[in-house]
Amino acid sequence: MTNSIQDQVVVITGGSSGLGEATARLLAKQGAKVVLGARRDDKLKAICADIKETGGEAIYVKTDVTSLDDVKTLVDTAVQTFGKLDVIINNAGLMSIAPLHELKVDEWNRMIDINIKGVLNGIAAALPVFEEQENGHFINISSVAGIKVFSPGGTVYSGTKFAVRAITEGLRHEVGGKIRTTSIEPGAVDSELKYGSSHKESSDYVVDFYQQAIPADSVARAVAYAISQPKDVDINEIVLRPTVQEF
């Protein structure tokens, strides 16, 4: 017996574009009730309206993942609206690529706040719900840059994504038994992530690198695969990249 996606309540951070949007659309099409969080509520409103027009269920909450209160509100809204929470996808991320000697300290801190603290805020908001329910599923979006350091330029970004993998594995070991954990490590996937660099030379390189990118729904299908497994199967890690990508 598979764990059907039908009627599962799924919270998705970074849900206003890219991987988050593609995942929301796919899961809603498969019968999930999706709850989207991001800072751009105009984008969220449009996506949810579109999902509803095609017969899906979707709501949104304007959310800054660097705020624990915001993420708790997102999770609480899901539970209050649908009576439970089955999955949280900690997807919001920032990729600011630049050599360390450029000293983009503000961007380092922003990546740490979004990519690491944002995931921890998602865990802090959802874990008590999952523990009370005695079931739940964390899906954290890392990167192939969390497996191999993307340098020069991506050293801090890689550091944050290595952290996501480590946190996800530690979480798996600590919660065990009834709560599932998945780390997904995409390569070049078409999204707004490639536009996060203020250093022109690095930005030009990244945009060129992403010409090989695969569609965002490639990651959405990986997420759906992990969710749809039977309850006694925990897909802990998925790495996917364009077939032509060397890194």
N, C-alpha and C positions, 0 to 999 in steps of 0.2 A: 504494500500500500504506500503510495507516495504522499508526501505532505503537500497537498494542493495549495497553490497560490490563491485560489478563490477565497474571498472573504478575509484574507489576512490583512491586518492593519500595519501599514509600513510608513514610518517617518523617514524623510529624506532631507538632509541638510544640503545646502548648495543646490536647491531644486529649481532655480530659475533659468538654468541653461545647461548646455553640455551633458555630461554624464548623468547629473541629477535629473534633468528634464527627460532625457531619453529613457532612463530607468523608470521614472514615474509613468510615462506614457505606456511603456511595455507592460509593467505590472498592473496598471489599471485595466489595460486591455485583457489581461488574464484574470481579472476579477478581484484584484486587491483594492483595498481602500487606502488611498495614498494621502499623506499629510506632508505638505511641502513647507520647508523653511528656507528663507534667504533674505537678503537685505532689500532686494528690489521687488516691492510688493506689486508694482504694476505688471511685471513679468509673471509673477506667481498668479495673479488674478487672471491673466490671459490664458496661461497654461491650464489652470483648473477649469476655466470656462470651456476650453476646447475639449478637455477630457470628459466633462459632463455632457457636452453636446454629442459625443460619440458613445454615450451610455455608461461611462465610468463614474466612479466616486472619488472626489478629490476636494480637499480643503487646504488652506494655507494659513500660515502665521508669519508675519514679518519677523525675521530672526537674525541676530548677529551671533555667530557661534562663539565669539570671544566673551560673550556674556552668559554666565551660567544661568542667570534668571531668565534670559530669553529662551535658552534651550529647554529649561524646565517648563516654561510656559508652552512651548511647542509640544513637548511630550504630554503634559497635562491635558492640553486641548485634544490630542489624539484619544486619550483614555476617556475623557469626559464625553466626547462626541460618539465614539464607537465602542466604548466599554472595555477596551483592552489595547494592548500594544504587542504585536508579534515580532516586529523587526525594526531596528533603527539602522539606517545607512548613514554613517559619518563620512560625508562626501565633500563637504566644503573644503576648498584648498586654494593656495596661492603659490605660484612658481615665479620667483624673482631671480633671474639668472644674471650673475655678474662676478668677475674675479674678486677674490677676497680683498686684494689691495685697493679696490675701489671703495672699500669701507662703507658699503650701503647698510649701515647699522640699523636704520629705521626699517628697512626691508627685511633684514634678518629677524628683527623682533616681530614684525608683522607675520612672517611665515611661522615663527614659533607660536605666536598667539593663535593663528588660524589652524595650522596643520597639526600641531600637537595639543595645545590647550583646547582647541575646538573639539577634537576627538575625546579628550578627557571629560569635557563638559557633557558631551553626548552620553558617555558612560555613566557619569554621575547622575544624569537625569533619568536614564532608562534602567539602570541596574536595580534600584529599589522596586520598580514596577515588575521587572522580570523575576526578582527573588520572591515577591509576594505571589505572583502567578505560578511560580515554579516552572516557567518556560520563557523562552525569548531567544532572539538571534541578533547579535551585533555583527554588522558588516562594515569594516573600516577600509577606506580607499587609500592604499599606499601607492607605490609606483615601482617600476623597474629600477628607478633611481634609489629605491630603498633596498635594493639587492646589490647593486654595484654603484659606486660613487660616480656621479656625473660631473666630471671636472676636466678642465678648469671651468669655473663659473657656477656650477650647481652644487658646490660643497655644502652650503648651509641647507639648501633644499633637500639634498640627499640625507643630511643629518635628521631633518624632520621626518622624512619618510622611513628611514631606518627605525626611528623612534616609534612610528605607528605600527610597524611590524612587531617590534619588541613588546609594545604595550598590548597588542592583540594576542600575542602568544602567552604573555603573562596572565592576561585576563582569562584565556582559555584554561590555563592550569589552575587558576584560583576559583573560577566559578563552576567548571566541570559539570558533568552529570546531566543537567537539564537545560542549561543555557549554552547555545551554540555561538561560535565565533569564526569569522571569516576575514582574512586579509586579502584584498584584491590588488594586484600590482600591474597596472596597465603600462604599456609603452606609449608610443605616440598615438594619441586618440584625439580626433578632431573636437576641440572645445575652445573656450575662451582662455584656458590656462596658458596658452602660448603667448598671450599678450600681457603677461604680468611683469615683464622686465623693463625697467627705466633706463638701463644701460644700452645705448643704441647698438653697439657692436654685438653684444650678446643677444639682444632682441632680434636683430637681423638674422643671426645664426639660428636661433630657435625657430623662427618663422620658416626659414628654409628647411630646417630639419623636419618640421611638421608637414612638409609637402608629402611625406610618405604615410601620413596618419590614416588610420582606419576610422570608420564612423563610430560615434558615441554609443550607438545601440549594440556595438560589439561587447562593450562592458555591461550594458543592460542585460544581455543574454547570459553573461557569466553570473551576474547577480541572481537572475531568475533561476539558473541552474542550482546555485547554492541554496536558495530558499526552498526550492521544490523537492529537496531530498527528504526521505523519511526522517522522523524525529530522532532515530538512533544513528543517523549518519551526519557527521559534522565535517563539512568541506572547509578545512582550515586555511587553505592558501590557494589562490589561482593567479598564475602569471600569464599575461597575454600581451602580444605585441604584433605589429605588422610583420608579415612573413619576411619582408625585405629589410627589416630593421636589424642592424648589426649590434647596437648597444643593448 
